[in-house]
Amino acid sequence: MFVYLNGKLVPEEKARVSVFDHGFLYGDGIYETMRAYKGIVFMVDEHIKRLFRSGDLIKLKINLSHEGIKKAIYNSLKKNNLKDAYIRLSISRGQGEIGLDPELCKKPTFVIIAKQFKEYPEELYLRGVKISIVKTRRNTPEALNPKIKSLNFLNNILAKIEAKEAGAYEAIMLNYKGYLTEGTITNIFFIKDNSLFTPSIEAGILDGITRDLIIRVAERKGIKVTEGLYTPENIYDADETFITNTTLEILPVIKIDKNVIGKGIPGSVTKDLHRSYKEEVERYLKTGKN
Ligand code: PDD
């Protein structure tokens, strides 16, 4: 595998970052995860835009243009002979003396890892998964805004550890007021009486690109979508629930801790939305648009 590192595609054994890199020392940096289907990076512009927004929010100046990043991604796919790929861009503050001051780092470290996309087991989609509402609360926007897709992932990792202990596929975190936010790497939706609900951005979440597309797809299908502040009781009472992200797309949830959701099998609205999502992917591959 060849890894993009600061402008060069190098064999993975040679893709090395300094122990003085502030990404390693402090988790000071940002990232994006993308998925390529048949050689096309799905919603690449939206992901790059969000990367720049994350950069702005931590005052990290990315030393490549939007088009430059796109080119680097496609070069990584080409060099690795990839069509269906998992792509991760990581940008850290860079190498610098020990100390928190970002000015200690002269230039960011820019890494792109592109590897063969490994399909998730079909069984997950057919049966649905169990998730857990964990004790770890989501970072508050005033402390560390979840809108920043940051390399600093401890909040999510602590939640993930709890989910694993509970035998759950994903953890859902509440905010400090007790409202649902999101998973460790996913957004969450639920369906009640054929309407779709999802925590609003104000709850303190990452505005997922998949989330945004699903909202648009649902509205186009005539499904009412409401973004708001919801409690665990609201979701326990749902007919259907699912989680979303770039790599998973839409994954049905059938149980939250001890609470069975709906009939305990993936619901028809969830399955229908997933079909429509896949159609959106196909359309994007043909037209570059949604
Ligand atoms: N995670 N919320 C969090 C905390 C996330 O990390 C992610 C994405 C999402 C969903 O965003 P999107 O639909 O744009 O992928 C929500 C990626 C997949 C990751 O960590 O690799």
py3Dmol code that shows the C-alpha trace and the ligand (Angstrom):
import py3Dmol

protein = """\
ATOM      1  CA  MET A   1       0.000   0.000   0.000  1.00  0.00           C
ATOM      2  CA  PHE A   2       1.142   3.524  -0.790  1.00  0.00           C
ATOM      3  CA  VAL A   3       0.351   6.289   1.666  1.00  0.00           C
ATOM      4  CA  TYR A   4       0.205   9.953   0.793  1.00  0.00           C
ATOM      5  CA  LEU A   5       2.484  11.804   3.189  1.00  0.00           C
ATOM      6  CA  ASN A   6       3.121  15.526   2.761  1.00  0.00           C
ATOM      7  CA  GLY A   7       2.890  15.564  -1.005  1.00  0.00           C
ATOM      8  CA  LYS A   8       4.457  12.181  -1.780  1.00  0.00           C
ATOM      9  CA  LEU A   9       3.042   8.701  -2.212  1.00  0.00           C
ATOM     10  CA  VAL A  10       5.351   6.475  -0.185  1.00  0.00           C
ATOM     11  CA  PRO A  11       5.280   2.724   0.609  1.00  0.00           C
ATOM     12  CA  GLU A  12       3.426   2.207   3.887  1.00  0.00           C
ATOM     13  CA  GLU A  13       6.602   1.061   5.710  1.00  0.00           C
ATOM     14  CA  LYS A  14       8.142   4.420   4.878  1.00  0.00           C
ATOM     15  CA  ALA A  15       5.089   6.439   5.897  1.00  0.00           C
ATOM     16  CA  ARG A  16       6.412   7.594   9.273  1.00  0.00           C
ATOM     17  CA  VAL A  17       5.519  10.602  11.413  1.00  0.00           C
ATOM     18  CA  SER A  18       7.744  12.158  14.076  1.00  0.00           C
ATOM     19  CA  VAL A  19       7.200  11.479  17.809  1.00  0.00           C
ATOM     20  CA  PHE A  20       7.248  15.286  18.079  1.00  0.00           C
ATOM     21  CA  ASP A  21       4.212  15.551  15.840  1.00  0.00           C
ATOM     22  CA  HIS A  22       1.519  17.452  17.722  1.00  0.00           C
ATOM     23  CA  GLY A  23      -1.078  15.054  16.366  1.00  0.00           C
ATOM     24  CA  PHE A  24       0.656  12.343  18.411  1.00  0.00           C
ATOM     25  CA  LEU A  25       1.553  14.527  21.410  1.00  0.00           C
ATOM     26  CA  TYR A  26      -1.760  16.354  21.780  1.00  0.00           C
ATOM     27  CA  GLY A  27      -4.309  14.969  19.321  1.00  0.00           C
ATOM     28  CA  ASP A  28      -3.970  18.374  17.664  1.00  0.00           C
ATOM     29  CA  GLY A  29      -5.411  17.894  14.194  1.00  0.00           C
ATOM     30  CA  ILE A  30      -8.401  17.047  12.053  1.00  0.00           C
ATOM     31  CA  TYR A  31      -9.574  14.269   9.764  1.00  0.00           C
ATOM     32  CA  GLU A  32     -12.181  13.096   7.261  1.00  0.00           C
ATOM     33  CA  THR A  33     -13.345   9.647   6.232  1.00  0.00           C
ATOM     34  CA  MET A  34     -14.616   9.116   2.695  1.00  0.00           C
ATOM     35  CA  ARG A  35     -15.807   6.199   0.638  1.00  0.00           C
ATOM     36  CA  ALA A  36     -15.133   5.544  -3.040  1.00  0.00           C
ATOM     37  CA  TYR A  37     -17.544   3.500  -5.112  1.00  0.00           C
ATOM     38  CA  LYS A  38     -16.376   2.238  -8.525  1.00  0.00           C
ATOM     39  CA  GLY A  39     -13.495   4.710  -8.559  1.00  0.00           C
ATOM     40  CA  ILE A  40     -15.592   7.757  -7.595  1.00  0.00           C
ATOM     41  CA  VAL A  41     -15.255   9.383  -4.189  1.00  0.00           C
ATOM     42  CA  PHE A  42     -18.793   9.896  -2.927  1.00  0.00           C
ATOM     43  CA  MET A  43     -19.575  13.525  -2.032  1.00  0.00           C
ATOM     44  CA  VAL A  44     -15.897  14.396  -2.111  1.00  0.00           C
ATOM     45  CA  ASP A  45     -16.544  18.170  -2.272  1.00  0.00           C
ATOM     46  CA  GLU A  46     -18.729  18.099   0.831  1.00  0.00           C
ATOM     47  CA  HIS A  47     -16.046  16.177   2.729  1.00  0.00           C
ATOM     48  CA  ILE A  48     -13.281  18.543   1.649  1.00  0.00           C
ATOM     49  CA  LYS A  49     -15.429  21.547   2.606  1.00  0.00           C
ATOM     50  CA  ARG A  50     -15.978  20.068   6.050  1.00  0.00           C
ATOM     51  CA  LEU A  51     -12.250  19.422   6.353  1.00  0.00           C
ATOM     52  CA  PHE A  52     -11.590  23.115   5.717  1.00  0.00           C
ATOM     53  CA  ARG A  53     -14.259  24.036   8.255  1.00  0.00           C
ATOM     54  CA  SER A  54     -12.626  21.789  10.871  1.00  0.00           C
ATOM     55  CA  GLY A  55      -9.305  23.455  10.019  1.00  0.00           C
ATOM     56  CA  ASP A  56     -10.796  26.921  10.491  1.00  0.00           C
ATOM     57  CA  LEU A  57     -12.347  25.951  13.819  1.00  0.00           C
ATOM     58  CA  ILE A  58      -8.967  24.935  15.226  1.00  0.00           C
ATOM     59  CA  LYS A  59      -7.056  27.650  13.334  1.00  0.00           C
ATOM     60  CA  LEU A  60      -5.099  25.121  11.319  1.00  0.00           C
ATOM     61  CA  LYS A  61      -4.238  26.355   7.872  1.00  0.00           C
ATOM     62  CA  ILE A  62      -4.333  23.520   5.354  1.00  0.00           C
ATOM     63  CA  ASN A  63      -1.444  23.903   2.925  1.00  0.00           C
ATOM     64  CA  LEU A  64      -3.320  22.484  -0.086  1.00  0.00           C
ATOM     65  CA  SER A  65      -6.241  23.891  -2.066  1.00  0.00           C
ATOM     66  CA  HIS A  66      -9.616  22.160  -2.380  1.00  0.00           C
ATOM     67  CA  GLU A  67      -8.658  20.957  -5.867  1.00  0.00           C
ATOM     68  CA  GLY A  68      -5.184  19.998  -4.666  1.00  0.00           C
ATOM     69  CA  ILE A  69      -6.699  17.751  -1.999  1.00  0.00           C
ATOM     70  CA  LYS A  70      -9.056  16.151  -4.500  1.00  0.00           C
ATOM     71  CA  LYS A  71      -6.137  15.435  -6.811  1.00  0.00           C
ATOM     72  CA  ALA A  72      -4.131  13.914  -3.961  1.00  0.00           C
ATOM     73  CA  ILE A  73      -7.080  11.635  -3.076  1.00  0.00           C
ATOM     74  CA  TYR A  74      -7.513  10.443  -6.657  1.00  0.00           C
ATOM     75  CA  ASN A  75      -3.751   9.943  -7.047  1.00  0.00           C
ATOM     76  CA  SER A  76      -3.826   7.762  -3.919  1.00  0.00           C
ATOM     77  CA  LEU A  77      -6.626   5.659  -5.411  1.00  0.00           C
ATOM     78  CA  LYS A  78      -4.788   5.313  -8.700  1.00  0.00           C
ATOM     79  CA  LYS A  79      -1.445   4.425  -7.161  1.00  0.00           C
ATOM     80  CA  ASN A  80      -3.096   1.722  -5.046  1.00  0.00           C
ATOM     81  CA  ASN A  81      -5.267   0.493  -7.901  1.00  0.00           C
ATOM     82  CA  LEU A  82      -8.442   1.024  -5.921  1.00  0.00           C
ATOM     83  CA  LYS A  83     -12.036   1.349  -7.064  1.00  0.00           C
ATOM     84  CA  ASP A  84     -14.049   0.646  -3.908  1.00  0.00           C
ATOM     85  CA  ALA A  85     -12.086   2.260  -1.152  1.00  0.00           C
ATOM     86  CA  TYR A  86     -11.993   3.482   2.389  1.00  0.00           C
ATOM     87  CA  ILE A  87     -10.164   6.803   2.477  1.00  0.00           C
ATOM     88  CA  ARG A  88      -8.930   8.624   5.535  1.00  0.00           C
ATOM     89  CA  LEU A  89      -7.372  12.076   5.422  1.00  0.00           C
ATOM     90  CA  SER A  90      -5.583  13.146   8.581  1.00  0.00           C
ATOM     91  CA  ILE A  91      -3.973  16.521   9.061  1.00  0.00           C
ATOM     92  CA  SER A  92      -2.085  17.284  12.223  1.00  0.00           C
ATOM     93  CA  ARG A  93      -0.611  20.572  13.385  1.00  0.00           C
ATOM     94  CA  GLY A  94       2.741  19.097  12.406  1.00  0.00           C
ATOM     95  CA  GLN A  95       6.098  18.460  13.996  1.00  0.00           C
ATOM     96  CA  GLY A  96       7.248  20.915  16.655  1.00  0.00           C
ATOM     97  CA  GLU A  97       8.879  21.376  20.055  1.00  0.00           C
ATOM     98  CA  ILE A  98       6.925  20.156  23.072  1.00  0.00           C
ATOM     99  CA  GLY A  99       4.378  22.768  24.070  1.00  0.00           C
ATOM    100  CA  LEU A 100       0.795  23.602  23.224  1.00  0.00           C
ATOM    101  CA  ASP A 101       1.492  26.672  21.125  1.00  0.00           C
ATOM    102  CA  PRO A 102       0.470  25.848  17.534  1.00  0.00           C
ATOM    103  CA  GLU A 103       3.193  28.209  16.306  1.00  0.00           C
ATOM    104  CA  LEU A 104       5.772  25.653  17.440  1.00  0.00           C
ATOM    105  CA  CYS A 105       4.759  23.684  14.343  1.00  0.00           C
ATOM    106  CA  LYS A 106       5.935  25.120  11.061  1.00  0.00           C
ATOM    107  CA  LYS A 107       3.821  23.013   8.721  1.00  0.00           C
ATOM    108  CA  PRO A 108       0.953  20.540   9.046  1.00  0.00           C
ATOM    109  CA  THR A 109       1.443  16.816   8.508  1.00  0.00           C
ATOM    110  CA  PHE A 110      -0.926  15.662   5.780  1.00  0.00           C
ATOM    111  CA  VAL A 111      -1.678  11.948   5.416  1.00  0.00           C
ATOM    112  CA  ILE A 112      -4.042  10.069   3.124  1.00  0.00           C
ATOM    113  CA  ILE A 113      -4.631   6.377   3.708  1.00  0.00           C
ATOM    114  CA  ALA A 114      -6.629   4.693   0.950  1.00  0.00           C
ATOM    115  CA  LYS A 115      -7.342   0.995   1.211  1.00  0.00           C
ATOM    116  CA  GLN A 116      -9.675  -1.579  -0.272  1.00  0.00           C
ATOM    117  CA  PHE A 117     -13.178  -1.111   1.105  1.00  0.00           C
ATOM    118  CA  LYS A 118     -14.166  -4.090   3.184  1.00  0.00           C
ATOM    119  CA  GLU A 119     -17.907  -4.654   2.970  1.00  0.00           C
ATOM    120  CA  TYR A 120     -19.629  -4.927   6.346  1.00  0.00           C
ATOM    121  CA  PRO A 121     -21.168  -8.346   6.992  1.00  0.00           C
ATOM    122  CA  GLU A 122     -24.577  -8.487   5.309  1.00  0.00           C
ATOM    123  CA  GLU A 123     -25.994 -10.009   8.454  1.00  0.00           C
ATOM    124  CA  LEU A 124     -25.622  -6.668  10.245  1.00  0.00           C
ATOM    125  CA  TYR A 125     -28.063  -5.088   7.799  1.00  0.00           C
ATOM    126  CA  LEU A 126     -30.400  -8.069   7.682  1.00  0.00           C
ATOM    127  CA  ARG A 127     -30.667  -8.532  11.426  1.00  0.00           C
ATOM    128  CA  GLY A 128     -29.897  -5.034  12.721  1.00  0.00           C
ATOM    129  CA  VAL A 129     -27.662  -4.240  15.674  1.00  0.00           C
ATOM    130  CA  LYS A 130     -27.907  -3.508  19.358  1.00  0.00           C
ATOM    131  CA  ILE A 131     -26.622  -0.159  20.616  1.00  0.00           C
ATOM    132  CA  SER A 132     -26.175   1.267  24.081  1.00  0.00           C
ATOM    133  CA  ILE A 133     -26.836   4.675  25.590  1.00  0.00           C
ATOM    134  CA  VAL A 134     -23.675   5.133  27.621  1.00  0.00           C
ATOM    135  CA  LYS A 135     -22.707   7.147  30.684  1.00  0.00           C
ATOM    136  CA  THR A 136     -19.970   9.102  28.906  1.00  0.00           C
ATOM    137  CA  ARG A 137     -21.508  12.399  27.801  1.00  0.00           C
ATOM    138  CA  ARG A 138     -20.748  14.019  24.458  1.00  0.00           C
ATOM    139  CA  ASN A 139     -18.333  16.963  24.593  1.00  0.00           C
ATOM    140  CA  THR A 140     -20.241  20.208  24.914  1.00  0.00           C
ATOM    141  CA  PRO A 141     -19.969  22.531  21.906  1.00  0.00           C
ATOM    142  CA  GLU A 142     -18.595  25.241  24.221  1.00  0.00           C
ATOM    143  CA  ALA A 143     -15.730  22.970  25.342  1.00  0.00           C
ATOM    144  CA  LEU A 144     -14.822  21.006  22.209  1.00  0.00           C
ATOM    145  CA  ASN A 145     -17.359  21.400  19.439  1.00  0.00           C
ATOM    146  CA  PRO A 146     -18.404  18.017  17.969  1.00  0.00           C
ATOM    147  CA  LYS A 147     -18.632  19.887  14.642  1.00  0.00           C
ATOM    148  CA  ILE A 148     -14.839  19.762  14.581  1.00  0.00           C
ATOM    149  CA  LYS A 149     -13.869  16.416  13.104  1.00  0.00           C
ATOM    150  CA  SER A 150     -10.831  16.285  15.301  1.00  0.00           C
ATOM    151  CA  LEU A 151      -8.037  13.764  15.818  1.00  0.00           C
ATOM    152  CA  ASN A 152      -8.766  14.093  19.515  1.00  0.00           C
ATOM    153  CA  PHE A 153     -11.122  11.140  19.892  1.00  0.00           C
ATOM    154  CA  LEU A 154     -10.955  10.241  23.590  1.00  0.00           C
ATOM    155  CA  ASN A 155     -14.547  11.296  24.273  1.00  0.00           C
ATOM    156  CA  ASN A 156     -15.724   8.815  21.641  1.00  0.00           C
ATOM    157  CA  ILE A 157     -13.231   6.114  22.654  1.00  0.00           C
ATOM    158  CA  LEU A 158     -14.445   6.182  26.281  1.00  0.00           C
ATOM    159  CA  ALA A 159     -17.991   5.785  24.972  1.00  0.00           C
ATOM    160  CA  LYS A 160     -16.873   2.945  22.677  1.00  0.00           C
ATOM    161  CA  ILE A 161     -15.313   1.094  25.628  1.00  0.00           C
ATOM    162  CA  GLU A 162     -18.657   1.287  27.438  1.00  0.00           C
ATOM    163  CA  ALA A 163     -20.496   0.016  24.365  1.00  0.00           C
ATOM    164  CA  LYS A 164     -18.139  -2.936  24.094  1.00  0.00           C
ATOM    165  CA  GLU A 165     -18.644  -3.750  27.758  1.00  0.00           C
ATOM    166  CA  ALA A 166     -22.400  -3.696  27.150  1.00  0.00           C
ATOM    167  CA  GLY A 167     -22.021  -6.002  24.125  1.00  0.00           C
ATOM    168  CA  ALA A 168     -23.314  -3.232  21.859  1.00  0.00           C
ATOM    169  CA  TYR A 169     -22.262  -2.354  18.321  1.00  0.00           C
ATOM    170  CA  GLU A 170     -22.310   1.398  18.906  1.00  0.00           C
ATOM    171  CA  ALA A 171     -22.560   3.792  21.843  1.00  0.00           C
ATOM    172  CA  ILE A 172     -24.963   6.692  21.843  1.00  0.00           C
ATOM    173  CA  MET A 173     -23.973   9.650  23.981  1.00  0.00           C
ATOM    174  CA  LEU A 174     -26.267  12.143  25.670  1.00  0.00           C
ATOM    175  CA  ASN A 175     -25.322  15.780  26.054  1.00  0.00           C
ATOM    176  CA  TYR A 176     -24.855  17.323  29.494  1.00  0.00           C
ATOM    177  CA  LYS A 177     -28.588  18.125  29.598  1.00  0.00           C
ATOM    178  CA  GLY A 178     -29.520  14.488  28.973  1.00  0.00           C
ATOM    179  CA  TYR A 179     -30.589  14.798  25.328  1.00  0.00           C
ATOM    180  CA  LEU A 180     -29.519  12.333  22.636  1.00  0.00           C
ATOM    181  CA  THR A 181     -26.585  13.446  20.514  1.00  0.00           C
ATOM    182  CA  GLU A 182     -24.828  10.861  18.331  1.00  0.00           C
ATOM    183  CA  GLY A 183     -22.779   7.704  18.248  1.00  0.00           C
ATOM    184  CA  THR A 184     -19.003   7.434  18.465  1.00  0.00           C
ATOM    185  CA  ILE A 185     -18.744   7.451  14.657  1.00  0.00           C
ATOM    186  CA  THR A 186     -22.379   7.716  13.596  1.00  0.00           C
ATOM    187  CA  ASN A 187     -25.475   9.894  13.643  1.00  0.00           C
ATOM    188  CA  ILE A 188     -28.753   8.485  14.869  1.00  0.00           C
ATOM    189  CA  PHE A 189     -32.311   8.612  13.527  1.00  0.00           C
ATOM    190  CA  PHE A 190     -35.613   7.173  14.686  1.00  0.00           C
ATOM    191  CA  ILE A 191     -39.026   6.706  13.122  1.00  0.00           C
ATOM    192  CA  LYS A 192     -42.334   7.152  14.885  1.00  0.00           C
ATOM    193  CA  ASP A 193     -45.680   6.989  13.073  1.00  0.00           C
ATOM    194  CA  ASN A 194     -43.890   7.196   9.692  1.00  0.00           C
ATOM    195  CA  SER A 195     -42.114  10.468  10.595  1.00  0.00           C
ATOM    196  CA  LEU A 196     -38.359  10.703  10.868  1.00  0.00           C
ATOM    197  CA  PHE A 197     -36.592  12.292  13.853  1.00  0.00           C
ATOM    198  CA  THR A 198     -32.936  13.060  14.493  1.00  0.00           C
ATOM    199  CA  PRO A 199     -31.061  15.105  17.100  1.00  0.00           C
ATOM    200  CA  SER A 200     -30.534  18.674  15.925  1.00  0.00           C
ATOM    201  CA  ILE A 201     -27.110  20.253  15.456  1.00  0.00           C
ATOM    202  CA  GLU A 202     -27.819  22.263  18.638  1.00  0.00           C
ATOM    203  CA  ALA A 203     -27.804  19.013  20.627  1.00  0.00           C
ATOM    204  CA  GLY A 204     -24.035  19.040  19.972  1.00  0.00           C
ATOM    205  CA  ILE A 205     -23.243  16.678  17.107  1.00  0.00           C
ATOM    206  CA  LEU A 206     -21.200  16.379  13.955  1.00  0.00           C
ATOM    207  CA  ASP A 207     -23.393  17.381  11.024  1.00  0.00           C
ATOM    208  CA  GLY A 208     -22.843  14.121   9.193  1.00  0.00           C
ATOM    209  CA  ILE A 209     -22.781  14.218   5.408  1.00  0.00           C
ATOM    210  CA  THR A 210     -24.795  10.984   5.330  1.00  0.00           C
ATOM    211  CA  ARG A 211     -27.254  12.503   7.826  1.00  0.00           C
ATOM    212  CA  ASP A 212     -27.740  15.522   5.630  1.00  0.00           C
ATOM    213  CA  LEU A 213     -28.355  13.417   2.519  1.00  0.00           C
ATOM    214  CA  ILE A 214     -30.801  11.142   4.340  1.00  0.00           C
ATOM    215  CA  ILE A 215     -32.804  14.143   5.505  1.00  0.00           C
ATOM    216  CA  ARG A 216     -33.043  15.355   1.901  1.00  0.00           C
ATOM    217  CA  VAL A 217     -33.878  11.894   0.544  1.00  0.00           C
ATOM    218  CA  ALA A 218     -36.598  11.396   3.167  1.00  0.00           C
ATOM    219  CA  GLU A 219     -38.147  14.796   2.470  1.00  0.00           C
ATOM    220  CA  ARG A 220     -38.170  14.086  -1.270  1.00  0.00           C
ATOM    221  CA  LYS A 221     -40.050  10.877  -0.499  1.00  0.00           C
ATOM    222  CA  GLY A 222     -42.658  12.867   1.403  1.00  0.00           C
ATOM    223  CA  ILE A 223     -41.521  11.734   4.849  1.00  0.00           C
ATOM    224  CA  LYS A 224     -41.763  14.439   7.504  1.00  0.00           C
ATOM    225  CA  VAL A 225     -38.365  15.065   9.100  1.00  0.00           C
ATOM    226  CA  THR A 226     -37.921  16.811  12.437  1.00  0.00           C
ATOM    227  CA  GLU A 227     -34.607  17.774  14.026  1.00  0.00           C
ATOM    228  CA  GLY A 228     -34.846  18.384  17.740  1.00  0.00           C
ATOM    229  CA  LEU A 229     -33.907  17.522  21.300  1.00  0.00           C
ATOM    230  CA  TYR A 230     -34.883  13.991  22.280  1.00  0.00           C
ATOM    231  CA  THR A 231     -34.607  11.888  25.400  1.00  0.00           C
ATOM    232  CA  PRO A 232     -33.798   8.174  25.642  1.00  0.00           C
ATOM    233  CA  GLU A 233     -37.526   7.565  26.338  1.00  0.00           C
ATOM    234  CA  ASN A 234     -38.394   9.114  22.971  1.00  0.00           C
ATOM    235  CA  ILE A 235     -36.186   6.645  21.161  1.00  0.00           C
ATOM    236  CA  TYR A 236     -37.193   3.598  23.248  1.00  0.00           C
ATOM    237  CA  ASP A 237     -40.711   4.321  22.076  1.00  0.00           C
ATOM    238  CA  ALA A 238     -39.724   4.496  18.384  1.00  0.00           C
ATOM    239  CA  ASP A 239     -41.055   2.160  15.689  1.00  0.00           C
ATOM    240  CA  GLU A 240     -37.639   1.977  13.998  1.00  0.00           C
ATOM    241  CA  THR A 241     -34.134   3.284  14.594  1.00  0.00           C
ATOM    242  CA  PHE A 242     -30.972   3.424  12.521  1.00  0.00           C
ATOM    243  CA  ILE A 243     -27.460   4.854  12.596  1.00  0.00           C
ATOM    244  CA  THR A 244     -25.599   6.401   9.683  1.00  0.00           C
ATOM    245  CA  ASN A 245     -22.172   7.309   8.430  1.00  0.00           C
ATOM    246  CA  THR A 246     -20.147   7.470   5.245  1.00  0.00           C
ATOM    247  CA  THR A 247     -18.913   3.895   5.356  1.00  0.00           C
ATOM    248  CA  LEU A 248     -21.923   2.145   6.937  1.00  0.00           C
ATOM    249  CA  GLU A 249     -24.564   4.132   5.031  1.00  0.00           C
ATOM    250  CA  ILE A 250     -27.718   3.148   6.987  1.00  0.00           C
ATOM    251  CA  LEU A 251     -27.545   0.445   9.639  1.00  0.00           C
ATOM    252  CA  PRO A 252     -30.779  -0.710  11.336  1.00  0.00           C
ATOM    253  CA  VAL A 253     -30.891  -0.765  15.136  1.00  0.00           C
ATOM    254  CA  ILE A 254     -33.196  -3.288  16.769  1.00  0.00           C
ATOM    255  CA  LYS A 255     -32.314  -2.944  20.437  1.00  0.00           C
ATOM    256  CA  ILE A 256     -31.100  -0.160  22.715  1.00  0.00           C
ATOM    257  CA  ASP A 257     -29.726  -1.661  25.911  1.00  0.00           C
ATOM    258  CA  LYS A 258     -32.651  -3.748  27.209  1.00  0.00           C
ATOM    259  CA  ASN A 259     -35.272  -2.057  25.047  1.00  0.00           C
ATOM    260  CA  VAL A 260     -36.428  -3.783  21.888  1.00  0.00           C
ATOM    261  CA  ILE A 261     -37.234  -1.252  19.151  1.00  0.00           C
ATOM    262  CA  GLY A 262     -40.470  -1.844  17.256  1.00  0.00           C
ATOM    263  CA  LYS A 263     -40.798  -5.499  16.340  1.00  0.00           C
ATOM    264  CA  GLY A 264     -37.109  -6.189  16.979  1.00  0.00           C
ATOM    265  CA  ILE A 265     -36.320  -6.535  13.273  1.00  0.00           C
ATOM    266  CA  PRO A 266     -35.146  -3.922  10.732  1.00  0.00           C
ATOM    267  CA  GLY A 267     -38.172  -1.808   9.825  1.00  0.00           C
ATOM    268  CA  SER A 268     -39.661  -1.133   6.402  1.00  0.00           C
ATOM    269  CA  VAL A 269     -39.037   2.658   6.428  1.00  0.00           C
ATOM    270  CA  THR A 270     -35.374   2.080   7.299  1.00  0.00           C
ATOM    271  CA  LYS A 271     -34.991  -0.464   4.501  1.00  0.00           C
ATOM    272  CA  ASP A 272     -36.752   1.800   2.030  1.00  0.00           C
ATOM    273  CA  LEU A 273     -34.534   4.764   2.966  1.00  0.00           C
ATOM    274  CA  HIS A 274     -31.457   2.597   2.537  1.00  0.00           C
ATOM    275  CA  ARG A 275     -32.597   1.583  -0.949  1.00  0.00           C
ATOM    276  CA  SER A 276     -33.122   5.244  -1.836  1.00  0.00           C
ATOM    277  CA  TYR A 277     -29.718   6.114  -0.408  1.00  0.00           C
ATOM    278  CA  LYS A 278     -28.107   3.513  -2.646  1.00  0.00           C
ATOM    279  CA  GLU A 279     -29.948   5.020  -5.617  1.00  0.00           C
ATOM    280  CA  GLU A 280     -28.481   8.403  -4.653  1.00  0.00           C
ATOM    281  CA  VAL A 281     -25.026   6.852  -4.711  1.00  0.00           C
ATOM    282  CA  GLU A 282     -25.679   5.447  -8.182  1.00  0.00           C
ATOM    283  CA  ARG A 283     -26.963   8.809  -9.381  1.00  0.00           C
ATOM    284  CA  TYR A 284     -23.862  10.532  -8.002  1.00  0.00           C
ATOM    285  CA  LEU A 285     -21.621   8.060  -9.797  1.00  0.00           C
ATOM    286  CA  LYS A 286     -23.333   8.956 -13.077  1.00  0.00           C
ATOM    287  CA  THR A 287     -23.826  12.704 -12.651  1.00  0.00           C
ATOM    288  CA  GLY A 288     -21.560  13.857  -9.789  1.00  0.00           C
ATOM    289  CA  LYS A 289     -24.653  15.289  -8.066  1.00  0.00           C
ATOM    290  CA  ASN A 290     -27.338  14.410  -5.549  1.00  0.00           C
TER     291      ASN A 290
END
"""
ligand_1 = """\
21
PDD
N -17.256 9.121 11.348
N -20.635 11.561 14.190
C -19.352 11.292 14.444
C -18.812 11.531 15.810
C -18.527 10.769 13.430
O -17.242 10.502 13.682
C -19.086 10.527 12.147
C -18.263 9.987 11.008
C -20.443 10.827 11.928
C -21.089 10.626 10.575
O -20.592 11.536 9.624
P -20.585 11.215 8.059
O -21.967 10.846 7.695
O -20.165 12.504 7.444
O -19.629 10.080 7.816
C -21.185 11.353 12.972
C -16.384 8.608 10.326
C -17.064 7.673 9.392
C -15.155 8.007 10.968
O -14.890 8.316 12.121
O -14.422 7.293 10.306
"""
view = py3Dmol.view(width=600, height=400)
view.addModel(protein, "pdb")
view.setStyle({"model": 0}, {"cartoon": {"style": "trace"}})
view.addModel(ligand_1, "xyz")
view.setStyle({"model": 1}, {"stick": {}})
view.zoomTo()
view.show()
